[in-house]
Amino acid sequence: MPRKERIAEIESLRGIAFAAVVLQHSIAHFSLVPEAGLEDGVLLAILLMASKFAVPLFIFITGMVLFYNTGEQLKYGRFMQKRLTDVIAPYVVWSLVYFTLTPQGWTAIGWQDVPELGLKLLTGKTTSHFWYIIMLIQFYLLFPLFLKAIRYVYNRYDSRGRLIAVLIAGAIYLVLADQLGNIARVMERLHIPVLTDVFTTYADRNFLYFFFYFVLGAAAGLSVKSWNMWIHRLRWVYWTVFITMGLRFTYLLMLEFQKPEGIQITFYTVSLIRPDMALFLIASIMVMYQLAGKLHNHLAVGWLGWIGSVSYGGYLMHMLMLRYSYIPDEYFYVAWGLNPTVRMILTWVLALALSCGLTWCISRVSWGKWIVGTVPKANFRK
């Protein structure tokens, strides 16, 4: 089959999503520094809400690209082989890296730790951000089922029927998000091995609680022209939801900061799996897609495309790069009397640069794809 034309927005969206991931984790660190006051909390809350779309946008991109590129016949063996080398193998490598990052280092690890390591590999518990990789792998494993079901709807119904199907899927997702706690309590009572843990301890990485972003991406990938039409037609709707809900969540966070013992900057209110947050995130995806489509500056598009091309390896290592990015903060930024929010932004930029730069360097060697996945050799557009 002839190679399909690239979806221009996707290249920029990947870069935007990865930059937002690093920003969120930078915010989480600086929300805890003792110098951070209420004014910093407000700024950090605004920046957090502006970047909250990161993971749902990644899921949307995955669904859109898979359904756009997959032909009539899915060669599942070849499909999974590519995911094994480009996704799973680098995940295992970096899981081992994080697992060994203890004060004692390699010397503290023995054969007795193998069962614990195996469980952490299966659950993404070697570090805090690997939950996303475990959830992503579930979509890859179940892709034939998604492909069959979504293509059945696409081929059977006209555009109106497809829209209704997407709306029904969205309604089901909102109900699932709303019933997260009740489902967990029922599963705890049933106490089914493995399955109970999937809906309780590991519910935050259960694909069911993120499936709609994948389905939305699939709908966009199967009919890019229709998706672009809706992005244009609904722009006032999703921008209104994005701004209104963003302000509402920022206000709720400011209420959360006010504890009996004083101001404490925490972000529990804005958990990803809740129906009102889902509406905000869906609107956020559409906002980011529209902005990416309107971005015509060649330098900005080129840089975002390059960041997107190294985003997987960058995602795997960025928490480690953040640790090194805190060093200038400890030795210089505090001594210079910089505002905590400014320190956060400097740390974010440094961690992003280190993650992208190191990923690109590793990808240049022959075995690099086993460490950071496949990175295109020519990806910076002038």
N, C-alpha and C positions, 0 to 999 in steps of 0.2 A: 504494500500500500504506500502511496506517496506520503511524505512527511507533512503533517498538518502545520499550518502557520501558527506561530506562537501567539498566545494571548498577551498583548503588550502589558496590560495592567498587572499580570501575575508577577513579572520580574520585579516591579517596584513594590508590590504588596508583600512579597517575602522579606524584602529588606526592611520595610516598615514594621512588620510583625516581629522580626527578630530584635530590632532596636527597642521595640516596646517591651519585649520580654526582659531584656537587660535593665531597662529603666525601672520596671516593676521591682526587680530584686534589689536594685540600688536603693530605691525608696524604702523597702522593707528594712534595710540595714540602718539607714539614717533616721528612720522614725524612732529608733531606740537610743540614739545618742543623747546624753544628758543635756546638751546645749539646746536641743530642739524645743522651741516654745510653741504656743498655740498658733502664732502666725506662720511658723514653718509647717505645722500640721495641716493648716488650711491649704498652703501651696502644694504640699506633698499629696494631699487628698485630691486636689484638682488634677495634678499630673498623673496620679494613679488612675483616676477615672478616664482620663484622656488616653491611657495606654492599656486599659483593661481588656480590650478587644483581642489582644495578642494571640492567645491559644485558640479561641474560637475561629479567628481569621486563618490560622495555620490549618485547622481542620477543614474549613471551607475551601482553602486553596487545594488541599489534598483531594477532596471530593471532586472539585472542578477539573483539576488536571487529569485525574484518573479516568473520569467519564469522557472527557474531551479527547483523550489520546487512545483509549481502548477501542479497538476495532470490533467487528461483529463476533469474532471468536477470541475468547480470552484463553491464552496459553498459560494456565495457572502455575505450572511447574516453573516455567521461565520467569513468570511474574514474581513468584516467591523467591526464586534464586537471586534475582536482582535486589529484592528487599533484604535478603540474608546478607549479601555483601555490602550493600550501601547503607543499611539501617541497623540491622541486628548486630552484625560483627562490630562496628564502631561502638554501639551501645555496650556490648559486653566488655570491650577494651576499657572504656571510660568508667564502667561500673567497677572494674578491678582497680583502676586508679583511685577512685574515691574510697573504695573499701579499704585500701591500704593506707589512706591518709589519716593515720592515727598518730598520737604522740610517740608511740614506740616504733612505728613504721613496719616494714616487712618482718622484723624479728618477733613481733607480737602475734603473728598469724601462723597457725599450724593446721594440721589435718582436722582437728576438732572444729575448726571454723568453716569447713566446707559446707555442711548442711545449712548453716546460717547464710553463707554467701549464695547458695543455690536459691534459697527462699527470697533473698533480697533481689537477685537477678530476675526472678519470676514476677516480683511485685514492684520493682522499680524503687526499692527502699535504700539503695546504696547512697543516694543523695536526694535532696528534697525535690528537685525539678524533674527527676526521671519518671515520675508518674505519667507524664505526657507521652513518653515513648511507649510505655506499656499499653496505654489507651490507643495509641496510633497503631501498634502492631495488631490489636484486635480488629481494627478496620481492614487491615491488609488481609488477615486470615479469613474474614467474613466477606471480603469483597465480591466473590462470585454470587453470594446470596443477595447482596445489595444490588449488584449489576442486573441479576435476573428480575428482581422485583421492580426496580425503578424503570428498567427498559420495558417491562410488561406494561406498566402504566403509560409510559411515553408512547409506545406503539399502538396502544388500544384506544387512547382518548385524544381528543383535540386539545387545543391550547387552553380552553376553559376548563376542561376536565383535569388537565395537568395542574392548573393553578389550584383547583379545589383539592387535589391530592396533596399538594404542598401545604396548603392551609390546614388540612386534616392532620398531617404529620406534625405540623407546628403545634396544633392544639394538644395532640397526644404528648408531645415533649413538655409542654407547659404543665400538664397534669402530672407527669412523672417528676418534674422538678419540684412541684408543690408537695407531692406526697413522699419525698425523699425520706423524711423521718418516720412516717407511718410504715413504709415499705421495710425500712431497717428494723423496726420493732417486730413486725410480723416474721421476718426472716430469723431474727434472734430467737423467737419462740419456736419456730420450726426446727432450728438447729440442724440444718443440712450441711454436712461436711463440704468445704470449699465454697459452695453456692452461698451460704450465709455470709461468709467473709467477703464475697464479691459485692454484696449489697450493704455491708456494714463497715468493716475495717477498711476495705479498699473501694468503697463506693465512689471516691473522688477520681478513680481511674477506670471506672466501669463505662464502656463505650455507650451504653444505653442512655446515660445522663449527658451525652454530648452528640447523640446521633443526628440531631436535626441540622447542625452546622454542616455535617457531611452530606446530608440529603439536599440541603440548600445549594451546596457546591455542585452536587451531581446535577441538579436541575439547571444550574447556570452553565455547566460544561456541556450538557446535551443540547442546549439551545442558547448559544452565546448572544445571538442577535436579539432574541426575546428578552434575555436577562438585561442587556444593555438598554433596551427599550423601557423596561420596568424601572431600572436605575434612574433613567431620565424622568419618567412619568411620576414616580413616587418621591421625588427628591424633597418636596416640602413636607411630606409625611415623616420620612425617616430622620430628616434633620430636626424636625420638631420633637420627635421622640428622643433623639440623641441628646439634644440640649436640655429638654425638660427633665428627663430621667437622670442625666448627668448631674444637674443642679440638685435634684432631690437626693441622690446618693451622697453627694458632697455634704449636704446639710445633715443627713443621717450620720455621717462619719464625724462631723463636728459635735453632734450630740454624744456619740460614743466616746469621744475624747474626754468628756467631763466625768471623771470618777470621784467618789467621795474623798479619796486621798489627794485629789488634784488632777491636773491635766496629764493624761497618758495617751500617747498616739498609738492607736491600734486600728486594725482594718477588718475586724471580724464581720462587720455588717455587709461587706461587699463580696461575699462568697459567690463563686461562679454558678453554683447549682441552686437557683431560686428563680421563680417565674418572672418577677419584675426585672431581675438582672438579665434573664434570657432575652426579654424584649429590648432592653438597652443594648445588649451585645449584637443582636440581629441588626438593629439600626446602625450600630457602630461599624459592622461589616460593610453595610451598604454605603455608609459615609466614606469609609476608607477606599472602597472600590471607586466611588465617584471621584474622589480627590486624586487617586492614582491615574484615572483616565484623563484628568485635566492637567496633569503634570507634564509639561512639554519642554522644560529646561533640560537640555541634553546632558549637562554635567550632573544635575541632581538625579535624573533617570539613570545615568550610567553608574553613579555611586550606589544608589539603592539596588540596582540590578546586581552589582558586584557583591554587596552585603548579602543579598538574597541568595546568591550562588554559593556562598560559604556558610549559610545560616545553620545547616544541620550540624556540621562540626563545631561551629561557634556555639550552638545551643548546648552541645554535650560538655564543652569545656568552660562555658562562661562563668559558672559559679566558682571554679578554681581561679580564673582570671580576676574575678572580683576580689578574691582574697589578696592577690598581689596589688590590686588597685587601691586597697585600703591603706597600703604602706605610705604613699605620699600624704594621705589625709592625716595619718598619725604623726608624721614627722614634720610636715610643712603647713598644710591647710589650717590646722588648729592653731599652730604658732602664729600664723599670719592673721588670725582672728576672722577668718572667713565665715560667712553665714552658713548654717548647716545645709540649706537648700542649694547654695552655690557649690559647696563641697560635694553634695550628692551628684550634681550635674557633671562636675569635673571627673568624679569617680566613674560615672556612667560612660562618659565619652572614652575614658582610658580603657575600661573593661571591654567596651565594644570594639575598640581598635585592636586590643591585644587578641581578643577572640577571633576576629576576622583575619588579622594578619597571620597569626599562628596557624589557623586552619588553611589559609592559602599556601603557606610555606610547606606544611606537611603534605598537602595535596599534590605538590610538584614532584615528589619522589614516587618511585614505582609502586611501593607498598602503601602509599598514602590513603587510598580508598578504604583500606581496612581500618584506618584510624579515624577518618573524618568523612567518609563517604565519597562519592564521585563529585568532583568540582569541574565544571566546564573549563577548558583551557583558554578559550577566548570569550570573555563575558563582559568586558568593559566597553560600553558603546560611547564613542566620542561625539 
